Protein backbone atom coordinates (compact mmCIF):
# COMPACT_ATOMS: atom_id res chain seq x y z
CA UNK A 1 0.00 0.00 0.00
CA UNK A 2 1.49 3.32 -1.09
CA UNK A 3 1.86 6.16 1.37
CA UNK A 4 1.23 9.73 0.29
CA UNK A 5 2.15 12.82 2.31
CA UNK A 6 0.09 15.93 1.57
CA UNK A 7 1.69 19.26 2.47
CA UNK A 8 -0.63 22.15 3.27
CA UNK A 9 0.08 25.68 4.37
CA UNK A 10 -3.25 26.26 6.10
CA UNK A 11 -5.31 23.65 7.99
CA UNK A 12 -6.62 20.86 5.77
CA UNK A 13 -10.29 21.27 6.59
CA UNK A 14 -13.25 20.54 4.33
CA UNK A 15 -15.14 23.74 5.19
CA UNK A 16 -13.05 25.75 2.70
CA UNK A 17 -12.61 25.40 -1.06
CA UNK A 18 -8.93 24.40 -1.01
CA UNK A 19 -9.38 21.81 1.72
CA UNK A 20 -12.47 20.39 0.06
CA UNK A 21 -10.66 20.11 -3.29
CA UNK A 22 -7.77 18.21 -1.68
CA UNK A 23 -10.30 15.96 0.06
CA UNK A 24 -11.95 15.19 -3.28
CA UNK A 25 -8.55 14.36 -4.80
CA UNK A 26 -7.89 11.60 -2.28
CA UNK A 27 -11.22 10.47 -0.80
CA UNK A 28 -11.51 7.59 -3.29
CA UNK A 29 -7.87 6.56 -3.05
CA UNK A 30 -8.12 2.84 -2.37
CA UNK A 31 -4.70 1.35 -1.84
CA UNK A 32 -3.26 4.59 -0.49
CA UNK A 33 -2.49 5.72 3.03
CA UNK A 34 -2.82 9.47 3.48
CA UNK A 35 -0.70 11.55 5.87
CA UNK A 36 -0.48 15.32 6.24
CA UNK A 37 2.09 17.93 7.11
CA UNK A 38 0.65 21.37 7.87
CA UNK A 39 2.71 24.56 8.09
CA UNK A 40 0.35 26.18 10.54
CA UNK A 41 -1.29 25.38 13.88
CA UNK A 42 -3.73 22.66 12.83
CA UNK A 43 -3.87 19.27 14.57
CA UNK A 44 -7.53 18.89 13.65
CA UNK A 45 -7.26 18.17 9.95
CA UNK A 46 -9.10 16.21 7.29
CA UNK A 47 -10.06 12.75 8.55
CA UNK A 48 -8.55 11.13 5.48
CA UNK A 49 -5.17 11.63 7.13
CA UNK A 50 -3.93 8.74 9.26
CA UNK A 51 -1.35 10.85 11.07
CA UNK A 52 -0.67 14.57 11.06
CA UNK A 53 2.39 16.67 11.71
CA UNK A 54 2.14 20.41 12.08
CA UNK A 55 4.63 23.22 12.51
CA UNK A 56 3.21 26.54 13.65
CA UNK A 57 4.82 29.94 13.72
CA UNK A 58 3.73 30.19 17.34
CA UNK A 59 6.03 27.22 17.99
CA UNK A 60 8.86 28.85 16.04
CA UNK A 61 8.61 32.02 18.09
CA UNK A 62 8.36 30.04 21.32
CA UNK A 63 11.50 28.12 20.35
CA UNK A 64 13.41 31.40 20.19
CA UNK A 65 12.05 32.90 23.40
CA UNK A 66 11.59 29.88 25.63
CA UNK A 67 13.51 27.17 23.76
CA UNK A 68 10.23 25.34 23.27
CA UNK A 69 9.61 22.42 20.95
CA UNK A 70 8.78 22.78 17.26
CA UNK A 71 6.56 20.25 15.52
CA UNK A 72 3.80 18.09 16.83
CA UNK A 73 2.18 14.81 15.80
CA UNK A 74 -1.52 14.11 16.15
CA UNK A 75 -3.35 10.93 15.32
CA UNK A 76 -6.52 10.54 13.26
CA UNK A 77 -9.73 12.01 14.72
CA UNK A 78 -7.83 14.20 17.20
CA UNK A 79 -10.06 16.87 18.76
CA UNK A 80 -7.45 18.49 20.94
CA UNK A 81 -7.83 22.22 21.52
CA UNK A 82 -5.10 24.36 19.97
CA UNK A 83 -4.06 27.94 19.36
CA UNK A 84 -5.21 27.75 15.74
CA UNK A 85 -7.88 30.45 16.19
CA UNK A 86 -5.32 32.84 17.65
CA UNK A 87 -2.94 32.13 14.79
CA UNK A 88 -5.74 32.67 12.25
CA UNK A 89 -6.39 36.09 13.82
CA UNK A 90 -2.71 36.95 13.42
CA UNK A 91 -2.84 35.97 9.74
CA UNK A 92 -6.01 37.98 9.24
CA UNK A 93 -4.47 41.11 10.79
CA UNK A 94 -1.21 40.63 8.91
CA UNK A 95 -3.02 40.75 5.55
CA UNK A 96 -3.96 44.33 6.33
CA UNK A 97 -0.32 45.30 6.79
CA UNK A 98 2.56 45.56 4.33
CA UNK A 99 2.50 42.01 2.98
CA UNK A 100 6.03 42.08 1.51
CA UNK A 101 7.58 43.13 4.80
CA UNK A 102 5.56 40.44 6.52
CA UNK A 103 6.87 37.87 4.04
CA UNK A 104 10.47 38.72 4.92
CA UNK A 105 9.72 38.62 8.65
CA UNK A 106 8.14 35.21 8.26
CA UNK A 107 11.05 33.91 6.17
CA UNK A 108 13.54 35.08 8.81
CA UNK A 109 11.57 33.14 11.42
CA UNK A 110 11.60 29.96 9.35
CA UNK A 111 15.27 30.40 8.32
CA UNK A 112 16.36 29.83 11.92
CA UNK A 113 15.66 26.18 11.06
CA UNK A 114 14.36 25.11 14.45
CA UNK A 115 11.81 23.05 12.51
CA UNK A 116 14.65 20.83 11.22
CA UNK A 117 14.69 18.59 14.27
CA UNK A 118 14.29 15.07 15.59
CA UNK A 119 10.51 15.40 15.82
CA UNK A 120 10.14 16.01 12.09
CA UNK A 121 12.74 13.38 11.26
CA UNK A 122 10.95 10.80 13.40
CA UNK A 123 7.64 11.57 11.68
CA UNK A 124 9.15 11.29 8.21
CA UNK A 125 11.02 8.09 9.06
CA UNK A 126 7.87 6.57 10.55
CA UNK A 127 5.62 7.51 7.63
CA UNK A 128 8.29 6.90 4.99
CA UNK A 129 6.14 8.35 2.19
CA UNK A 130 6.32 7.00 -1.33
CA UNK A 131 4.75 10.18 -2.74
CA UNK A 132 4.65 13.79 -1.58
CA UNK A 133 1.81 15.96 -2.94
CA UNK A 134 2.84 19.60 -2.81
CA UNK A 135 0.52 22.49 -3.78
CA UNK A 136 2.85 25.31 -4.83
CA UNK A 137 2.82 28.21 -2.37
CA UNK A 138 3.77 31.88 -2.67
CA UNK A 139 6.29 31.58 0.16
CA UNK A 140 9.91 30.44 0.18
CA UNK A 141 9.80 28.49 3.44
CA UNK A 142 7.27 25.96 2.11
CA UNK A 143 9.65 25.10 -0.73
CA UNK A 144 12.49 24.74 1.78
CA UNK A 145 10.38 22.27 3.76
CA UNK A 146 9.67 20.31 0.57
CA UNK A 147 13.37 20.19 -0.30
CA UNK A 148 14.20 18.91 3.18
CA UNK A 149 11.52 16.20 2.98
CA UNK A 150 12.72 15.13 -0.46
CA UNK A 151 16.32 14.78 0.71
CA UNK A 152 15.23 12.88 3.82
CA UNK A 153 12.78 10.46 2.15
CA UNK A 154 13.65 10.45 -1.58
CA UNK A 155 9.90 10.25 -2.22
CA UNK A 156 8.35 10.98 -5.61
CA UNK A 157 7.27 14.63 -5.63
CA UNK A 158 4.03 15.72 -7.29
CA UNK A 159 3.79 19.50 -7.55
CA UNK A 160 0.48 21.28 -8.10
CA UNK A 161 0.68 24.92 -9.22
CA UNK A 162 -2.47 26.91 -8.44
CA UNK A 163 -1.32 30.54 -8.44
CA UNK A 164 1.39 32.37 -10.35
CA UNK A 165 4.41 31.95 -8.12
CA UNK A 166 6.99 32.33 -10.87
CA UNK A 167 6.42 34.57 -13.90
CA UNK A 168 7.37 38.23 -14.06
CA UNK A 169 3.95 39.22 -15.36
CA UNK A 170 3.16 41.03 -12.13
CA UNK A 171 2.81 44.67 -11.15
CA UNK A 172 4.44 46.38 -8.18
CA UNK A 173 6.49 49.52 -7.64
CA UNK A 174 8.04 48.11 -4.47
CA UNK A 175 11.69 47.02 -4.78
CA UNK A 176 11.13 44.67 -1.82
CA UNK A 177 8.36 42.91 -3.75
CA UNK A 178 10.70 42.14 -6.64
CA UNK A 179 13.54 41.05 -4.36
CA UNK A 180 11.18 38.56 -2.76
CA UNK A 181 9.76 37.52 -6.14
CA UNK A 182 13.17 36.60 -7.53
CA UNK A 183 14.04 34.75 -4.33
CA UNK A 184 10.78 32.80 -4.58
CA UNK A 185 11.45 32.02 -8.26
CA UNK A 186 14.73 30.37 -7.31
CA UNK A 187 12.97 28.01 -4.90
CA UNK A 188 10.07 27.31 -7.25
CA UNK A 189 12.61 26.23 -9.88
CA UNK A 190 14.17 23.90 -7.32
CA UNK A 191 10.78 22.38 -6.46
CA UNK A 192 10.00 21.84 -10.14
CA UNK A 193 13.43 20.24 -10.64
CA UNK A 194 12.88 17.63 -7.92
CA UNK A 195 9.28 16.90 -8.99
CA UNK A 196 8.38 13.94 -11.17
CA UNK A 197 4.78 14.95 -11.92
CA UNK A 198 3.76 18.53 -12.70
CA UNK A 199 0.18 19.80 -12.44
CA UNK A 200 -1.20 23.24 -13.22
CA UNK A 201 -4.69 24.62 -12.72
CA UNK A 202 -5.43 26.33 -16.04
CA UNK A 203 -4.62 26.46 -19.74
CA UNK A 204 -2.97 29.85 -19.26
CA UNK A 205 -0.71 28.48 -16.55
CA UNK A 206 0.15 25.42 -18.61
CA UNK A 207 1.22 27.54 -21.56
CA UNK A 208 3.41 29.70 -19.31
CA UNK A 209 4.97 26.92 -17.26
CA UNK A 210 5.59 24.51 -20.13
CA UNK A 211 7.78 27.24 -21.59
CA UNK A 212 9.34 28.42 -18.31
CA UNK A 213 10.38 25.00 -17.01
CA UNK A 214 10.61 22.94 -20.20
CA UNK A 215 8.45 20.21 -18.66
CA UNK A 216 5.07 18.78 -19.60
CA UNK A 217 2.43 20.10 -17.22
CA UNK A 218 -0.99 18.48 -16.86
CA UNK A 219 -4.15 20.39 -15.99
CA UNK A 220 -5.75 19.40 -12.68
CA UNK A 221 -8.78 21.28 -11.35
CA UNK A 222 -11.61 20.73 -8.95
CA UNK A 223 -13.98 18.15 -10.42
CA UNK A 224 -17.53 16.88 -9.96
CA UNK A 225 -19.77 14.18 -11.39
CA UNK A 226 -21.28 15.30 -14.67
CA UNK A 227 -23.22 12.13 -15.46
CA UNK A 228 -26.80 13.42 -15.23
CA UNK A 229 -27.86 16.69 -16.81
CA UNK A 230 -29.70 18.88 -14.28
CA UNK A 231 -33.13 20.24 -15.06
CA UNK A 232 -32.77 23.35 -17.18
CA UNK A 233 -35.05 26.21 -16.21
CA UNK A 234 -38.06 26.73 -18.47
CA UNK A 235 -39.48 29.68 -16.58
CA UNK A 236 -37.35 32.51 -15.21
CA UNK A 237 -38.06 34.82 -12.31
CA UNK A 238 -39.15 38.39 -12.73
CA UNK A 239 -37.10 40.25 -11.79
CA UNK A 240 -34.27 37.97 -12.94
CA UNK A 241 -32.24 36.71 -10.00
CA UNK A 242 -28.42 36.93 -10.24
CA UNK A 243 -26.37 35.16 -7.56
CA UNK A 244 -22.70 35.52 -6.65
CA UNK A 245 -21.08 33.07 -4.24
CA UNK A 246 -17.41 33.39 -3.36
CA UNK A 247 -14.58 35.67 -2.36
CA UNK A 248 -14.76 39.40 -2.93
CA UNK A 249 -11.08 40.03 -2.13
CA UNK A 250 -8.38 41.21 -4.55
CA UNK A 251 -10.79 43.93 -5.68
CA UNK A 252 -13.38 41.48 -6.94
CA UNK A 253 -15.83 43.58 -4.96
CA UNK A 254 -15.14 46.42 -7.38
CA UNK A 255 -16.28 44.26 -10.28
CA UNK A 256 -19.40 43.38 -8.29
CA UNK A 257 -19.87 47.11 -7.67
CA UNK A 258 -19.91 47.66 -11.44
CA UNK A 259 -22.64 45.04 -11.80
CA UNK A 260 -24.63 46.60 -8.95
CA UNK A 261 -24.33 50.04 -10.52
CA UNK A 262 -25.47 48.76 -13.93
CA UNK A 263 -28.43 46.93 -12.40
CA UNK A 264 -29.47 50.09 -10.54
CA UNK A 265 -29.44 51.99 -13.84
CA UNK A 266 -31.45 49.31 -15.65
CA UNK A 267 -33.96 49.19 -12.77
CA UNK A 268 -34.57 52.94 -12.84
CA UNK A 269 -38.10 52.65 -14.23
CA UNK A 270 -38.86 49.00 -13.42
CA UNK A 271 -37.11 46.38 -11.28
CA UNK A 272 -35.91 43.83 -13.82
CA UNK A 273 -32.73 42.43 -12.23
CA UNK A 274 -31.53 41.72 -8.71
CA UNK A 275 -28.08 40.61 -7.51
CA UNK A 276 -27.54 38.65 -4.30
CA UNK A 277 -23.99 38.32 -2.98
CA UNK A 278 -22.94 35.50 -0.65
CA UNK A 279 -19.43 35.74 0.76
CA UNK A 280 -17.42 34.82 3.82
CA UNK A 281 -15.17 37.86 3.47
CA UNK A 282 -15.29 40.79 5.85
CA UNK A 283 -17.50 43.62 4.60
CA UNK A 284 -16.26 47.14 5.29
CA UNK A 285 -18.60 50.13 5.35
CA UNK A 286 -17.16 51.40 2.07
CA UNK A 287 -17.81 48.05 0.37
CA UNK A 288 -21.28 47.80 1.87
CA UNK A 289 -22.10 51.24 0.54
CA UNK A 290 -21.53 50.25 -3.11
CA UNK A 291 -22.79 46.67 -2.95
CA UNK A 292 -26.06 47.24 -1.09
CA UNK A 293 -28.47 49.10 -3.34
CA UNK A 294 -32.19 49.06 -2.48
CA UNK A 295 -34.18 46.73 -4.77
CA UNK A 296 -31.09 46.02 -6.91
CA UNK A 297 -28.24 44.35 -5.00
CA UNK A 298 -28.08 42.67 -1.60
CA UNK A 299 -25.33 41.38 0.69
CA UNK A 300 -26.47 38.02 2.01
CA UNK A 301 -23.47 37.21 4.21
CA UNK A 302 -22.17 33.71 4.86
CA UNK A 303 -24.25 30.59 4.41
CA UNK A 304 -23.39 26.97 5.33
CA UNK A 305 -21.72 25.03 2.52
CA UNK A 306 -24.60 22.55 2.41
CA UNK A 307 -27.00 25.39 1.47
CA UNK A 308 -24.96 26.73 -1.42
CA UNK A 309 -26.08 24.13 -3.96
CA UNK A 310 -29.73 25.05 -3.37
CA UNK A 311 -28.96 28.78 -3.55
CA UNK A 312 -27.04 28.36 -6.82
CA UNK A 313 -29.69 26.08 -8.34
CA UNK A 314 -32.50 28.54 -7.60
CA UNK A 315 -30.66 31.38 -9.37
CA UNK A 316 -31.48 32.45 -12.90
CA UNK A 317 -27.90 33.55 -13.55
CA UNK A 318 -24.74 32.68 -11.64
CA UNK A 319 -22.16 35.46 -11.47
CA UNK A 320 -18.39 35.09 -11.65
CA UNK A 321 -16.10 38.12 -11.37
CA UNK A 322 -12.39 38.80 -11.57
CA UNK A 323 -10.53 42.03 -10.68
CA UNK A 324 -10.09 44.67 -13.37
CA UNK A 325 -7.14 46.66 -11.98
CA UNK A 326 -3.75 45.79 -13.41
CA UNK A 327 -2.13 44.60 -10.18
CA UNK A 328 -4.81 42.14 -9.18
CA UNK A 329 -5.77 40.92 -12.64
CA UNK A 330 -2.12 39.98 -13.21
CA UNK A 331 -2.08 38.32 -9.80
CA UNK A 332 -5.02 36.04 -10.73
CA UNK A 333 -4.11 35.71 -14.41
CA UNK A 334 -3.23 32.00 -14.14
CA UNK A 335 -5.72 31.09 -11.42
CA UNK A 336 -8.97 29.16 -11.73
CA UNK A 337 -11.71 29.54 -9.14
CA UNK A 338 -13.07 26.30 -7.66
CA UNK A 339 -16.58 27.74 -7.61
CA UNK A 340 -16.67 27.79 -11.42
CA UNK A 341 -16.89 24.00 -11.43
CA UNK A 342 -19.81 24.23 -8.99
CA UNK A 343 -21.47 26.71 -11.34
CA UNK A 344 -20.98 24.47 -14.38
CA UNK A 345 -22.59 21.59 -12.50
CA UNK A 346 -25.79 23.53 -11.69
CA UNK A 347 -27.01 23.83 -15.26
CA UNK A 348 -27.50 27.58 -14.99
CA UNK A 349 -26.30 30.40 -17.22
CA UNK A 350 -23.11 32.11 -16.06
CA UNK A 351 -22.33 35.80 -16.28
CA UNK A 352 -18.56 36.36 -16.15
CA UNK A 353 -17.14 39.86 -15.69
CA UNK A 354 -13.40 40.33 -16.14
CA UNK A 355 -10.64 40.72 -18.72
CA UNK A 356 -9.69 38.26 -21.48
CA UNK A 357 -6.21 37.61 -20.06
CA UNK A 358 -7.48 36.01 -16.83
CA UNK A 359 -7.56 32.21 -17.07
CA UNK A 360 -11.07 31.72 -15.67
CA UNK A 361 -12.61 34.25 -18.07
CA UNK A 362 -10.62 32.86 -20.98
CA UNK A 363 -11.74 29.29 -20.19
CA UNK A 364 -15.43 30.24 -20.13
CA UNK A 365 -15.06 32.36 -23.26
CA UNK A 366 -13.26 29.71 -25.29
CA UNK A 367 -15.92 27.14 -24.41
CA UNK A 368 -18.70 29.64 -25.24
CA UNK A 369 -20.42 28.68 -22.01
CA UNK A 370 -20.88 32.06 -20.33
CA UNK A 371 -22.08 35.57 -21.00
CA UNK A 372 -18.83 37.55 -20.99
CA UNK A 373 -18.47 41.24 -20.18
CA UNK A 374 -15.04 42.88 -20.23
CA UNK A 375 -16.24 46.39 -19.37
CA UNK A 376 -19.25 48.33 -18.15
CA UNK A 377 -20.67 49.13 -21.60
CA UNK A 378 -20.50 45.49 -22.66
CA UNK A 379 -22.17 44.48 -19.39
CA UNK A 380 -25.07 46.88 -20.02
CA UNK A 381 -25.55 45.53 -23.54
CA UNK A 382 -25.48 41.89 -22.40
CA UNK A 383 -27.91 42.39 -19.53
CA UNK A 384 -30.34 44.25 -21.77
CA UNK A 385 -30.10 41.43 -24.30
CA UNK A 386 -30.98 38.91 -21.57
CA UNK A 387 -33.93 40.98 -20.33
CA UNK A 388 -35.36 41.19 -23.82
CA UNK A 389 -35.06 37.43 -24.38
CA UNK A 390 -34.43 35.40 -21.19
CA UNK A 391 -34.79 32.09 -23.04
CA UNK A 392 -31.26 32.54 -24.41
CA UNK A 393 -30.10 31.63 -20.91
CA UNK A 394 -31.04 28.01 -21.65
CA UNK A 395 -28.38 27.67 -24.32
CA UNK A 396 -25.70 29.05 -22.00
CA UNK A 397 -26.83 26.69 -19.23
CA UNK A 398 -26.51 23.63 -21.47
CA UNK A 399 -23.11 24.73 -22.76
CA UNK A 400 -21.92 25.34 -19.20
CA UNK A 401 -22.81 21.80 -18.18
CA UNK A 402 -21.16 20.40 -21.32
CA UNK A 403 -17.98 22.33 -20.48
CA UNK A 404 -17.95 20.77 -17.02
CA UNK A 405 -18.48 17.30 -18.43
CA UNK A 406 -15.64 17.74 -20.92
CA UNK A 407 -13.02 19.47 -18.75
CA UNK A 408 -13.88 18.89 -15.06
CA UNK A 409 -15.31 15.39 -14.88
CA UNK A 410 -14.48 13.38 -11.77
CA UNK A 411 -13.74 10.11 -13.59
CA UNK A 412 -11.22 11.60 -15.98
CA UNK A 413 -9.41 13.69 -13.39
CA UNK A 414 -9.15 10.90 -10.82
CA UNK A 415 -7.98 8.41 -13.43
CA UNK A 416 -5.12 10.72 -14.38
CA UNK A 417 -4.21 11.55 -10.77
CA UNK A 418 -4.15 7.97 -9.47
CA UNK A 419 -2.30 6.71 -12.51
CA UNK A 420 0.40 9.32 -11.88
CA UNK A 421 0.56 8.47 -8.18
CA UNK A 422 0.97 4.78 -8.85
CA UNK A 423 3.32 5.06 -11.82
Protein Blocks (a to p, Z undefined) as FASTA:
>chain_A
ZZdddddfbdcdfkbfklmmmmmmmmmmghiacddddfbdcfbccfkbmbdcdddfklmm
mmmmnopaedddddehiabdcfklmmmmmmmmmmmmcfklmmmmmmmmmmnommmcfklm
mmmmmnopabdcddddfbfklmmmmmmmmmmnopacddddfbdckbmcbcdfbfklmmmm
mmmmmmmmmmmmmpmbdcdfbfklmmmmmmmnopacdddddddddfbccdddfbdcdddd
dddeddfehhlmmmmmmmmmmmmmmmmmocfbdcddddfbdcdfklmmmmmcghkacceb
jadfklmmmmmmmpmbdcddddfbfklmmmmmmgccfklmmmmmnopacdddddfklmkl
mmmmmnopaccdfbfklmmmmmmmmmmmmmlmmmmmmmmmmmmmmmmgfklmmmmmmmmm
mZZ
